[in-house]
Amino acid sequence: MTTQTTTHVAARSRAHGPTAALWHAVEVHRIVADLDGACELTVCGALARVTTEQDWPLTGTDVCPACTAQAR
Ligand SMILES: [Zn+2]
């Protein structure tokens, strides 16, 4: 039996106009080390730079609410 697990990594978007930079979640299906520093499509559809320095889920006020709701 094959179990497919989906993991998420944290990614930091850039500040966009009045919107502050937020932490998003990126769905990963490969080795996380390969993604470090890469720009990936987040769960909520934005582009953000993946970092392996933070673990998803993140807590705090600068975390994307859409990603928090979808990536748990
Ligand atoms: Zn997001």
N, CA, C, O and the ligand as a Tripos MOL2 file, in Angstrom:
@<TRIPOS>MOLECULE
protein
  289   287    73     0     0
PROTEIN
NO_CHARGES

@<TRIPOS>ATOM
      1 N           0.8440   -1.1820    0.0000 N.3       1 MET1
      2 CA          0.0000    0.0000    0.0000 C.3       1 MET1
      3 C           0.8930    1.2500    0.0000 C.2       1 MET1
      4 O           1.8300    1.3810    0.7880 O.2       1 MET1
      5 N           0.5660    2.1280   -0.8910 N.am      2 THR2
      6 CA          1.3520    3.3580   -1.0070 C.3       2 THR2
      7 C           0.6160    4.5120   -0.3320 C.2       2 THR2
      8 O          -0.5500    4.7880   -0.6120 O.2       2 THR2
      9 N           1.3180    5.1530    0.5370 N.am      3 THR3
     10 CA          0.7280    6.3030    1.2030 C.3       3 THR3
     11 C           1.4000    7.5730    0.6850 C.2       3 THR3
     12 O           2.6140    7.7480    0.7970 O.2       3 THR3
     13 N           0.5950    8.4320    0.1290 N.am      4 GLN4
     14 CA          1.1380    9.6990   -0.3660 C.3       4 GLN4
     15 C           0.9980   10.7560    0.7230 C.2       4 GLN4
     16 O          -0.1040   11.1050    1.1470 O.2       4 GLN4
     17 N           2.1190   11.2380    1.1480 N.am      5 THR5
     18 CA          2.0590   12.2980    2.1430 C.3       5 THR5
     19 C           2.4590   13.6140    1.4940 C.2       5 THR5
     20 O           3.4200   13.6940    0.7280 O.2       5 THR5
     21 N           1.7190   14.6020    1.8140 N.am      6 THR6
     22 CA          2.0430   15.9290    1.3130 C.3       6 THR6
     23 C           2.6310   16.7410    2.4440 C.2       6 THR6
     24 O           2.0380   16.8710    3.5150 O.2       6 THR6
     25 N           3.7820   17.2720    2.1930 N.am      7 THR7
     26 CA          4.3850   18.1260    3.1960 C.3       7 THR7
     27 C           4.3780   19.5660    2.7120 C.2       7 THR7
     28 O           4.2620   19.8380    1.5170 O.2       7 THR7
     29 N           4.5000   20.4450    3.6240 N.am      8 HIS8
     30 CA          4.5400   21.8620    3.2830 C.3       8 HIS8
     31 C           5.8050   22.4880    3.8560 C.2       8 HIS8
     32 O           6.2670   22.1210    4.9360 O.2       8 HIS8
     33 N           6.3410   23.4220    3.1230 N.am      9 VAL9
     34 CA          7.4660   24.1980    3.6360 C.3       9 VAL9
     35 C           7.0600   25.6660    3.6710 C.2       9 VAL9
     36 O           6.1210   26.0810    2.9910 O.2       9 VAL9
     37 N           7.7630   26.4250    4.4540 N.am     10 ALA10
     38 CA          7.4760   27.8440    4.5760 C.3      10 ALA10
     39 C           8.1670   28.6140    3.4560 C.2      10 ALA10
     40 O           9.2800   28.2800    3.0480 O.2      10 ALA10
     41 N           7.4920   29.6440    2.9710 N.am     11 ALA11
     42 CA          8.0680   30.4950    1.9340 C.3      11 ALA11
     43 C           7.6970   31.9380    2.2200 C.2      11 ALA11
     44 O           6.5900   32.2440    2.6640 O.2      11 ALA11
     45 N           8.6420   32.8040    1.9570 N.am     12 ARG12
     46 CA          8.4510   34.2100    2.2830 C.3      12 ARG12
     47 C           8.1640   35.0060    1.0110 C.2      12 ARG12
     48 O           8.9750   35.0260    0.0850 O.2      12 ARG12
     49 N           7.0120   35.6570    0.9740 N.am     13 SER13
     50 CA          6.7110   36.5110   -0.1710 C.3      13 SER13
     51 C           7.3470   37.8740    0.0310 C.2      13 SER13
     52 O           7.7350   38.2380    1.1410 O.2      13 SER13
     53 N           7.4460   38.6140   -1.0490 N.am     14 ARG14
     54 CA          8.0000   39.9590   -0.9400 C.3      14 ARG14
     55 C           6.8790   40.9300   -0.6200 C.2      14 ARG14
     56 O           5.7190   40.7070   -0.9660 O.2      14 ARG14
     57 N           7.2490   42.0070    0.0460 N.am     15 ALA15
     58 CA          6.2710   43.0500    0.3270 C.3      15 ALA15
     59 C           5.7810   43.6150   -0.9930 C.2      15 ALA15
     60 O           6.5740   43.8950   -1.8930 O.2      15 ALA15
     61 N           4.4750   43.7820   -1.1030 N.am     16 HIS16
     62 CA          3.8900   44.2450   -2.3610 C.3      16 HIS16
     63 C           3.0220   45.4530   -2.0720 C.2      16 HIS16
     64 O           1.9140   45.3190   -1.5530 O.2      16 HIS16
     65 N           3.5170   46.6180   -2.4010 N.am     17 GLY17
     66 CA          2.7870   47.8500   -2.1220 C.3      17 GLY17
     67 C           2.5040   47.9690   -0.6340 C.2      17 GLY17
     68 O           3.4180   47.8790    0.1860 O.2      17 GLY17
     69 N           1.2390   48.1710   -0.2830 N.am     18 PRO18
     70 CA          0.9010   48.3210    1.1380 C.3      18 PRO18
     71 C           0.8650   46.9860    1.8770 C.2      18 PRO18
     72 O           0.7440   46.9540    3.1010 O.2      18 PRO18
     73 N           0.9700   45.8890    1.1340 N.am     19 THR19
     74 CA          0.9120   44.5710    1.7550 C.3      19 THR19
     75 C           2.3030   44.1630    2.2480 C.2      19 THR19
     76 O           3.2660   44.1490    1.4820 O.2      19 THR19
     77 N           2.3870   43.8420    3.4970 N.am     20 ALA20
     78 CA          3.6680   43.4260    4.0680 C.3      20 ALA20
     79 C           4.0310   42.0300    3.5790 C.2      20 ALA20
     80 O           3.1760   41.2760    3.1160 O.2      20 ALA20
     81 N           5.2950   41.7060    3.6890 N.am     21 ALA21
     82 CA          5.7400   40.3630    3.3370 C.3      21 ALA21
     83 C           5.0940   39.3550    4.2770 C.2      21 ALA21
     84 O           5.0070   39.5750    5.4850 O.2      21 ALA21
     85 N           4.6470   38.2540    3.7040 N.am     22 LEU22
     86 CA          3.9650   37.2410    4.5080 C.3      22 LEU22
     87 C           4.6460   35.8870    4.3470 C.2      22 LEU22
     88 O           5.3340   35.6250    3.3610 O.2      22 LEU22
     89 N           4.4340   35.0550    5.3280 N.am     23 TRP23
     90 CA          4.8640   33.6630    5.2240 C.3      23 TRP23
     91 C           3.7440   32.8690    4.5710 C.2      23 TRP23
     92 O           2.5830   32.9750    4.9670 O.2      23 TRP23
     93 N           4.0940   32.0800    3.5810 N.am     24 HIS24
     94 CA          3.1250   31.2210    2.9030 C.3      24 HIS24
     95 C           3.5860   29.7730    3.0170 C.2      24 HIS24
     96 O           4.6990   29.4760    3.4510 O.2      24 HIS24
     97 N           2.6850   28.8860    2.6080 N.am     25 ALA25
     98 CA          3.0330   27.4690    2.5720 C.3      25 ALA25
     99 C           3.1780   27.0280    1.1220 C.2      25 ALA25
    100 O           2.3880   27.4230    0.2650 O.2      25 ALA25
    101 N           4.1790   26.2140    0.8540 N.am     26 VAL26
    102 CA          4.3830   25.6310   -0.4650 C.3      26 VAL26
    103 C           4.2960   24.1150   -0.3250 C.2      26 VAL26
    104 O           4.9430   23.5100    0.5300 O.2      26 VAL26
    105 N           3.4820   23.5220   -1.1870 N.am     27 GLU27
    106 CA          3.3220   22.0810   -1.1680 C.3      27 GLU27
    107 C           4.5470   21.4320   -1.7950 C.2      27 GLU27
    108 O           4.9910   21.8300   -2.8720 O.2      27 GLU27
    109 N           5.0870   20.4350   -1.1150 N.am     28 VAL28
    110 CA          6.3010   19.7960   -1.6280 C.3      28 VAL28
    111 C           6.0700   18.3240   -1.9100 C.2      28 VAL28
    112 O           5.4710   17.6030   -1.1130 O.2      28 VAL28
    113 N           6.5500   17.9050   -3.0460 N.am     29 HIS29
    114 CA          6.4780   16.4900   -3.4010 C.3      29 HIS29
    115 C           7.8680   15.9430   -3.6830 C.2      29 HIS29
    116 O           8.0180   14.8170   -4.1550 O.2      29 HIS29
    117 N           8.8700   16.7400   -3.3940 N.am     30 ARG30
    118 CA         10.2430   16.2750   -3.6150 C.3      30 ARG30
    119 C          11.1100   16.6870   -2.4290 C.2      30 ARG30
    120 O          10.6090   17.1700   -1.4140 O.2      30 ARG30
    121 N          12.3750   16.4920   -2.5710 N.am     31 ILE31
    122 CA         13.2740   16.7690   -1.4620 C.3      31 ILE31
    123 C          13.3370   18.2680   -1.1810 C.2      31 ILE31
    124 O          13.6110   19.0790   -2.0650 O.2      31 ILE31
    125 N          13.0800   18.6000    0.0550 N.am     32 VAL32
    126 CA         12.9880   20.0010    0.4510 C.3      32 VAL32
    127 C          14.2980   20.7420    0.2000 C.2      32 VAL32
    128 O          14.2910   21.9250   -0.1420 O.2      32 VAL32
    129 N          15.4040   20.0570    0.3660 N.am     33 ALA33
    130 CA         16.7100   20.6960    0.1810 C.3      33 ALA33
    131 C          16.8750   21.2490   -1.2280 C.2      33 ALA33
    132 O          17.5890   22.2300   -1.4380 O.2      33 ALA33
    133 N          16.2110   20.6150   -2.1940 N.am     34 ASP34
    134 CA         16.2820   21.0880   -3.5720 C.3      34 ASP34
    135 C          15.5540   22.4040   -3.7770 C.2      34 ASP34
    136 O          15.8000   23.1140   -4.7520 O.2      34 ASP34
    137 N          14.6580   22.7250   -2.8580 N.am     35 LEU35
    138 CA         13.8060   23.9020   -3.0280 C.3      35 LEU35
    139 C          14.3440   25.1430   -2.3460 C.2      35 LEU35
    140 O          13.8550   26.2470   -2.5850 O.2      35 LEU35
    141 N          15.3400   24.9730   -1.5040 N.am     36 ASP36
    142 CA         15.8110   26.0980   -0.7110 C.3      36 ASP36
    143 C          16.2230   27.2700   -1.5960 C.2      36 ASP36
    144 O          17.0900   27.1390   -2.4590 O.2      36 ASP36
    145 N          15.5880   28.4130   -1.3680 N.am     37 GLY37
    146 CA         15.9270   29.6100   -2.1200 C.3      37 GLY37
    147 C          15.1850   29.7310   -3.4350 C.2      37 GLY37
    148 O          15.3380   30.7300   -4.1390 O.2      37 GLY37
    149 N          14.3860   28.7360   -3.7820 N.am     38 ALA38
    150 CA         13.6630   28.7680   -5.0470 C.3      38 ALA38
    151 C          12.3410   29.5080   -4.8990 C.2      38 ALA38
    152 O          11.7460   29.5350   -3.8210 O.2      38 ALA38
    153 N          11.8940   30.1050   -5.9930 N.am     39 CYS39
    154 CA         10.6030   30.7710   -5.9990 C.3      39 CYS39
    155 C           9.5640   29.7520   -6.4390 C.2      39 CYS39
    156 O           9.6640   29.1760   -7.5220 O.2      39 CYS39
    157 N           8.5760   29.5380   -5.5980 N.am     40 GLU40
    158 CA          7.5810   28.5110   -5.8780 C.3      40 GLU40
    159 C           6.1800   29.0820   -5.7180 C.2      40 GLU40
    160 O           5.9720   30.0910   -5.0450 O.2      40 GLU40
    161 N           5.2260   28.4100   -6.3530 N.am     41 LEU41
    162 CA          3.8220   28.7770   -6.2110 C.3      41 LEU41
    163 C           3.3190   28.2870   -4.8600 C.2      41 LEU41
    164 O           3.4570   27.1120   -4.5190 O.2      41 LEU41
    165 N           2.7420   29.1950   -4.1060 N.am     42 THR42
    166 CA          2.2730   28.8300   -2.7730 C.3      42 THR42
    167 C           0.8840   28.2180   -2.8410 C.2      42 THR42
    168 O           0.2510   28.2030   -3.8960 O.2      42 THR42
    169 N           0.4200   27.7160   -1.7140 N.am     43 VAL43
    170 CA         -0.8970   27.0930   -1.6220 C.3      43 VAL43
    171 C          -1.9950   28.0780   -2.0280 C.2      43 VAL43
    172 O          -2.9930   27.6780   -2.6280 O.2      43 VAL43
    173 N          -1.8200   29.3550   -1.7070 N.am     44 CYS44
    174 CA         -2.8440   30.3480   -2.0120 C.3      44 CYS44
    175 C          -2.6600   30.9600   -3.4000 C.2      44 CYS44
    176 O          -3.4430   31.8230   -3.7980 O.2      44 CYS44
    177 N          -1.6490   30.5320   -4.1340 N.am     45 GLY45
    178 CA         -1.4960   30.9920   -5.5040 C.3      45 GLY45
    179 C          -0.5330   32.1430   -5.6990 C.2      45 GLY45
    180 O          -0.4390   32.6930   -6.7960 O.2      45 GLY45
    181 N           0.1830   32.5140   -4.6520 N.am     46 ALA46
    182 CA          1.1710   33.5840   -4.7820 C.3      46 ALA46
    183 C           2.5380   32.9710   -5.0710 C.2      46 ALA46
    184 O           2.7110   31.7530   -5.0230 O.2      46 ALA46
    185 N           3.4920   33.8250   -5.3660 N.am     47 LEU47
    186 CA          4.8620   33.3540   -5.5390 C.3      47 LEU47
    187 C           5.6770   33.7680   -4.3320 C.2      47 LEU47
    188 O           5.6210   34.9180   -3.8970 O.2      47 LEU47
    189 N           6.4270   32.8340   -3.7980 N.am     48 ALA48
    190 CA          7.2260   33.1460   -2.6210 C.3      48 ALA48
    191 C           8.4940   32.3220   -2.6480 C.2      48 ALA48
    192 O           8.5660   31.2720   -3.2870 O.2      48 ALA48
    193 N           9.4810   32.8160   -1.9490 N.am     49 ARG49
    194 CA         10.7870   32.1550   -1.9300 C.3      49 ARG49
    195 C          10.8570   31.1660   -0.7610 C.2      49 ARG49
    196 O          10.6600   31.5320    0.3980 O.2      49 ARG49
    197 N          11.1360   29.9410   -1.0890 N.am     50 VAL50
    198 CA         11.1670   28.8740   -0.0850 C.3      50 VAL50
    199 C          12.3880   29.0140    0.8150 C.2      50 VAL50
    200 O          13.4900   29.3070    0.3510 O.2      50 VAL50
    201 N          12.1770   28.8030    2.0860 N.am     51 THR51
    202 CA         13.2970   28.7680    3.0070 C.3      51 THR51
    203 C          13.1960   27.5070    3.8560 C.2      51 THR51
    204 O          12.1080   27.0870    4.2510 O.2      51 THR51
    205 N          14.3390   26.9210    4.1230 N.am     52 THR52
    206 CA         14.3420   25.7430    4.9920 C.3      52 THR52
    207 C          14.6640   26.1370    6.4250 C.2      52 THR52
    208 O          14.7950   25.2870    7.3060 O.2      52 THR52
    209 N          14.7890   27.4350    6.6390 N.am     53 GLU53
    210 CA         15.1020   27.9080    7.9900 C.3      53 GLU53
    211 C          13.8750   27.9730    8.8790 C.2      53 GLU53
    212 O          13.9910   28.0860   10.0990 O.2      53 GLU53
    213 N          12.7000   27.9030    8.2690 N.am     54 GLN54
    214 CA         11.4580   27.9440    9.0320 C.3      54 GLN54
    215 C          10.6640   26.6870    8.7300 C.2      54 GLN54
    216 O          10.7300   26.1430    7.6280 O.2      54 GLN54
    217 N           9.9240   26.2390    9.7110 N.am     55 ASP55
    218 CA          9.0730   25.0740    9.5240 C.3      55 ASP55
    219 C           7.6210   25.5010    9.4640 C.2      55 ASP55
    220 O           7.1610   26.2950   10.2840 O.2      55 ASP55
    221 N           6.9020   24.9690    8.4880 N.am     56 TRP56
    222 CA          5.4700   25.1770    8.4100 C.3      56 TRP56
    223 C           4.7870   24.1290    9.2630 C.2      56 TRP56
    224 O           5.2280   22.9800    9.2460 O.2      56 TRP56
    225 N           3.7300   24.4490   10.0140 N.am     57 PRO57
    226 CA          3.0720   25.7510   10.1020 C.3      57 PRO57
    227 C           3.8040   26.7380   10.9950 C.2      57 PRO57
    228 O           4.4180   26.3740   11.9990 O.2      57 PRO57
    229 N           3.7200   27.9760   10.6020 N.am     58 LEU58
    230 CA          4.3080   29.0530   11.3750 C.3      58 LEU58
    231 C           3.2140   29.7310   12.1930 C.2      58 LEU58
    232 O           2.0350   29.7120   11.8400 O.2      58 LEU58
    233 N           3.6380   30.3140   13.2690 N.am     59 THR59
    234 CA          2.6790   31.0840   14.0520 C.3      59 THR59
    235 C           3.1340   32.5420   14.0480 C.2      59 THR59
    236 O           4.3180   32.8350   13.8760 O.2      59 THR59
    237 N           2.2010   33.4270   14.2360 N.am     60 GLY60
    238 CA          2.5460   34.8380   14.2410 C.3      60 GLY60
    239 C           1.5240   35.6250   13.4580 C.2      60 GLY60
    240 O           0.5400   35.0700   12.9690 O.2      60 GLY60
    241 N           1.7510   36.8870   13.3430 N.am     61 THR61
    242 CA          0.7770   37.7590   12.6890 C.3      61 THR61
    243 C           1.0940   37.9500   11.2130 C.2      61 THR61
    244 O           0.2470   38.4230   10.4560 O.2      61 THR61
    245 N           2.3050   37.5880   10.7940 N.am     62 ASP62
    246 CA          2.6580   37.8070    9.3940 C.3      62 ASP62
    247 C           2.6080   36.5080    8.5970 C.2      62 ASP62
    248 O           3.4430   36.2570    7.7290 O.2      62 ASP62
    249 N           1.6010   35.6880    8.9160 N.am     63 VAL63
    250 CA          1.4140   34.4370    8.2020 C.3      63 VAL63
    251 C           0.1520   34.5510    7.3520 C.2      63 VAL63
    252 O          -0.8810   35.0350    7.8160 O.2      63 VAL63
    253 N           0.2470   34.1060    6.1160 N.am     64 CYS64
    254 CA         -0.8670   34.1940    5.1780 C.3      64 CYS64
    255 C          -2.0670   33.3920    5.6940 C.2      64 CYS64
    256 O          -1.9450   32.1890    5.9290 O.2      64 CYS64
    257 N          -3.2180   34.0400    5.8720 N.am     65 PRO65
    258 CA         -4.3890   33.3260    6.4040 C.3      65 PRO65
    259 C          -4.9110   32.2690    5.4430 C.2      65 PRO65
    260 O          -5.4130   31.2340    5.8790 O.2      65 PRO65
    261 N          -4.8000   32.5130    4.1510 N.am     66 ALA66
    262 CA         -5.2770   31.5310    3.1690 C.3      66 ALA66
    263 C          -4.4510   30.2530    3.2210 C.2      66 ALA66
    264 O          -4.9880   29.1480    3.1490 O.2      66 ALA66
    265 N          -3.1600   30.4180    3.3450 N.am     67 CYS67
    266 CA         -2.2860   29.2460    3.4430 C.3      67 CYS67
    267 C          -2.5090   28.5110    4.7660 C.2      67 CYS67
    268 O          -2.4870   27.2810    4.8080 O.2      67 CYS67
    269 N          -2.7180   29.2500    5.8170 N.am     68 THR68
    270 CA         -2.9590   28.6340    7.1210 C.3      68 THR68
    271 C          -4.2080   27.7710    7.0830 C.2      68 THR68
    272 O          -4.2470   26.6910    7.6730 O.2      68 THR68
    273 N          -5.2290   28.2530    6.3860 N.am     69 ALA69
    274 CA         -6.4940   27.5270    6.3110 C.3      69 ALA69
    275 C          -6.3860   26.2790    5.4440 C.2      69 ALA69
    276 O          -7.0490   25.2770    5.7110 O.2      69 ALA69
    277 N          -5.5530   26.3370    4.4070 N.am     70 GLN70
    278 CA         -5.5090   25.2410    3.4440 C.3      70 GLN70
    279 C          -4.3910   24.2380    3.6890 C.2      70 GLN70
    280 O          -4.5170   23.0650    3.3390 O.2      70 GLN70
    281 N          -3.3120   24.6920    4.2820 N.am     71 ALA71
    282 CA         -2.1470   23.8150    4.4530 C.3      71 ALA71
    283 C          -1.9560   23.4730    5.9120 C.2      71 ALA71
    284 O          -1.2400   24.1630    6.6370 O.2      71 ALA71
    285 N          -2.6000   22.4050    6.3350 N.am     72 ARG72
    286 CA         -2.4300   21.9950    7.7270 C.3      72 ARG72
    287 C          -2.0410   20.5320    7.8110 C.2      72 ARG72
    288 O          -1.8540   20.0040    8.9070 O.2      72 ARG72
    289 ZN         -0.4780   32.2330    1.1630 Zn       73 ZN73
@<TRIPOS>BOND
     1     1     2 1
     2     2     3 1
     3     3     4 2
     4     3     5 am
     5     5     6 1
     6     6     7 1
     7     7     8 2
     8     7     9 am
     9     9    10 1
    10    10    11 1
    11    11    12 2
    12    11    13 am
    13    13    14 1
    14    14    15 1
    15    15    16 2
    16    15    17 am
    17    17    18 1
    18    18    19 1
    19    19    20 2
    20    19    21 am
    21    21    22 1
    22    22    23 1
    23    23    24 2
    24    23    25 am
    25    25    26 1
    26    26    27 1
    27    27    28 2
    28    27    29 am
    29    29    30 1
    30    30    31 1
    31    31    32 2
    32    31    33 am
    33    33    34 1
    34    34    35 1
    35    35    36 2
    36    35    37 am
    37    37    38 1
    38    38    39 1
    39    39    40 2
    40    39    41 am
    41    41    42 1
    42    42    43 1
    43    43    44 2
    44    43    45 am
    45    45    46 1
    46    46    47 1
    47    47    48 2
    48    47    49 am
    49    49    50 1
    50    50    51 1
    51    51    52 2
    52    51    53 am
    53    53    54 1
    54    54    55 1
    55    55    56 2
    56    55    57 am
    57    57    58 1
    58    58    59 1
    59    59    60 2
    60    59    61 am
    61    61    62 1
    62    62    63 1
    63    63    64 2
    64    63    65 am
    65    65    66 1
    66    66    67 1
    67    67    68 2
    68    67    69 am
    69    69    70 1
    70    70    71 1
    71    71    72 2
    72    71    73 am
    73    73    74 1
    74    74    75 1
    75    75    76 2
    76    75    77 am
    77    77    78 1
    78    78    79 1
    79    79    80 2
    80    79    81 am
    81    81    82 1
    82    82    83 1
    83    83    84 2
    84    83    85 am
    85    85    86 1
    86    86    87 1
    87    87    88 2
    88    87    89 am
    89    89    90 1
    90    90    91 1
    91    91    92 2
    92    91    93 am
    93    93    94 1
    94    94    95 1
    95    95    96 2
    96    95    97 am
    97    97    98 1
    98    98    99 1
    99    99   100 2
   100    99   101 am
   101   101   102 1
   102   102   103 1
   103   103   104 2
   104   103   105 am
   105   105   106 1
   106   106   107 1
   107   107   108 2
   108   107   109 am
   109   109   110 1
   110   110   111 1
   111   111   112 2
   112   111   113 am
   113   113   114 1
   114   114   115 1
   115   115   116 2
   116   115   117 am
   117   117   118 1
   118   118   119 1
   119   119   120 2
   120   119   121 am
   121   121   122 1
   122   122   123 1
   123   123   124 2
   124   123   125 am
   125   125   126 1
   126   126   127 1
   127   127   128 2
   128   127   129 am
   129   129   130 1
   130   130   131 1
   131   131   132 2
   132   131   133 am
   133   133   134 1
   134   134   135 1
   135   135   136 2
   136   135   137 am
   137   137   138 1
   138   138   139 1
   139   139   140 2
   140   139   141 am
   141   141   142 1
   142   142   143 1
   143   143   144 2
   144   143   145 am
   145   145   146 1
   146   146   147 1
   147   147   148 2
   148   147   149 am
   149   149   150 1
   150   150   151 1
   151   151   152 2
   152   151   153 am
   153   153   154 1
   154   154   155 1
   155   155   156 2
   156   155   157 am
   157   157   158 1
   158   158   159 1
   159   159   160 2
   160   159   161 am
   161   161   162 1
   162   162   163 1
   163   163   164 2
   164   163   165 am
   165   165   166 1
   166   166   167 1
   167   167   168 2
   168   167   169 am
   169   169   170 1
   170   170   171 1
   171   171   172 2
   172   171   173 am
   173   173   174 1
   174   174   175 1
   175   175   176 2
   176   175   177 am
   177   177   178 1
   178   178   179 1
   179   179   180 2
   180   179   181 am
   181   181   182 1
   182   182   183 1
   183   183   184 2
   184   183   185 am
   185   185   186 1
   186   186   187 1
   187   187   188 2
   188   187   189 am
   189   189   190 1
   190   190   191 1
   191   191   192 2
   192   191   193 am
   193   193   194 1
   194   194   195 1
   195   195   196 2
   196   195   197 am
   197   197   198 1
   198   198   199 1
   199   199   200 2
   200   199   201 am
   201   201   202 1
   202   202   203 1
   203   203   204 2
   204   203   205 am
   205   205   206 1
   206   206   207 1
   207   207   208 2
   208   207   209 am
   209   209   210 1
   210   210   211 1
   211   211   212 2
   212   211   213 am
   213   213   214 1
   214   214   215 1
   215   215   216 2
   216   215   217 am
   217   217   218 1
   218   218   219 1
   219   219   220 2
   220   219   221 am
   221   221   222 1
   222   222   223 1
   223   223   224 2
   224   223   225 am
   225   225   226 1
   226   226   227 1
   227   227   228 2
   228   227   229 am
   229   229   230 1
   230   230   231 1
   231   231   232 2
   232   231   233 am
   233   233   234 1
   234   234   235 1
   235   235   236 2
   236   235   237 am
   237   237   238 1
   238   238   239 1
   239   239   240 2
   240   239   241 am
   241   241   242 1
   242   242   243 1
   243   243   244 2
   244   243   245 am
   245   245   246 1
   246   246   247 1
   247   247   248 2
   248   247   249 am
   249   249   250 1
   250   250   251 1
   251   251   252 2
   252   251   253 am
   253   253   254 1
   254   254   255 1
   255   255   256 2
   256   255   257 am
   257   257   258 1
   258   258   259 1
   259   259   260 2
   260   259   261 am
   261   261   262 1
   262   262   263 1
   263   263   264 2
   264   263   265 am
   265   265   266 1
   266   266   267 1
   267   267   268 2
   268   267   269 am
   269   269   270 1
   270   270   271 1
   271   271   272 2
   272   271   273 am
   273   273   274 1
   274   274   275 1
   275   275   276 2
   276   275   277 am
   277   277   278 1
   278   278   279 1
   279   279   280 2
   280   279   281 am
   281   281   282 1
   282   282   283 1
   283   283   284 2
   284   283   285 am
   285   285   286 1
   286   286   287 1
   287   287   288 2
@<TRIPOS>SUBSTRUCTURE
     1 MET1         2 RESIDUE 1 A MET
     2 THR2         6 RESIDUE 1 A THR
     3 THR3        10 RESIDUE 1 A THR
     4 GLN4        14 RESIDUE 1 A GLN
     5 THR5        18 RESIDUE 1 A THR
     6 THR6        22 RESIDUE 1 A THR
     7 THR7        26 RESIDUE 1 A THR
     8 HIS8        30 RESIDUE 1 A HIS
     9 VAL9        34 RESIDUE 1 A VAL
    10 ALA10       38 RESIDUE 1 A ALA
    11 ALA11       42 RESIDUE 1 A ALA
    12 ARG12       46 RESIDUE 1 A ARG
    13 SER13       50 RESIDUE 1 A SER
    14 ARG14       54 RESIDUE 1 A ARG
    15 ALA15       58 RESIDUE 1 A ALA
    16 HIS16       62 RESIDUE 1 A HIS
    17 GLY17       66 RESIDUE 1 A GLY
    18 PRO18       70 RESIDUE 1 A PRO
    19 THR19       74 RESIDUE 1 A THR
    20 ALA20       78 RESIDUE 1 A ALA
    21 ALA21       82 RESIDUE 1 A ALA
    22 LEU22       86 RESIDUE 1 A LEU
    23 TRP23       90 RESIDUE 1 A TRP
    24 HIS24       94 RESIDUE 1 A HIS
    25 ALA25       98 RESIDUE 1 A ALA
    26 VAL26      102 RESIDUE 1 A VAL
    27 GLU27      106 RESIDUE 1 A GLU
    28 VAL28      110 RESIDUE 1 A VAL
    29 HIS29      114 RESIDUE 1 A HIS
    30 ARG30      118 RESIDUE 1 A ARG
    31 ILE31      122 RESIDUE 1 A ILE
    32 VAL32      126 RESIDUE 1 A VAL
    33 ALA33      130 RESIDUE 1 A ALA
    34 ASP34      134 RESIDUE 1 A ASP
    35 LEU35      138 RESIDUE 1 A LEU
    36 ASP36      142 RESIDUE 1 A ASP
    37 GLY37      146 RESIDUE 1 A GLY
    38 ALA38      150 RESIDUE 1 A ALA
    39 CYS39      154 RESIDUE 1 A CYS
    40 GLU40      158 RESIDUE 1 A GLU
    41 LEU41      162 RESIDUE 1 A LEU
    42 THR42      166 RESIDUE 1 A THR
    43 VAL43      170 RESIDUE 1 A VAL
    44 CYS44      174 RESIDUE 1 A CYS
    45 GLY45      178 RESIDUE 1 A GLY
    46 ALA46      182 RESIDUE 1 A ALA
    47 LEU47      186 RESIDUE 1 A LEU
    48 ALA48      190 RESIDUE 1 A ALA
    49 ARG49      194 RESIDUE 1 A ARG
    50 VAL50      198 RESIDUE 1 A VAL
    51 THR51      202 RESIDUE 1 A THR
    52 THR52      206 RESIDUE 1 A THR
    53 GLU53      210 RESIDUE 1 A GLU
    54 GLN54      214 RESIDUE 1 A GLN
    55 ASP55      218 RESIDUE 1 A ASP
    56 TRP56      222 RESIDUE 1 A TRP
    57 PRO57      226 RESIDUE 1 A PRO
    58 LEU58      230 RESIDUE 1 A LEU
    59 THR59      234 RESIDUE 1 A THR
    60 GLY60      238 RESIDUE 1 A GLY
    61 THR61      242 RESIDUE 1 A THR
    62 ASP62      246 RESIDUE 1 A ASP
    63 VAL63      250 RESIDUE 1 A VAL
    64 CYS64      254 RESIDUE 1 A CYS
    65 PRO65      258 RESIDUE 1 A PRO
    66 ALA66      262 RESIDUE 1 A ALA
    67 CYS67      266 RESIDUE 1 A CYS
    68 THR68      270 RESIDUE 1 A THR
    69 ALA69      274 RESIDUE 1 A ALA
    70 GLN70      278 RESIDUE 1 A GLN
    71 ALA71      282 RESIDUE 1 A ALA
    72 ARG72      286 RESIDUE 1 A ARG
    73 ZN73       289 GROUP 0 **** ****
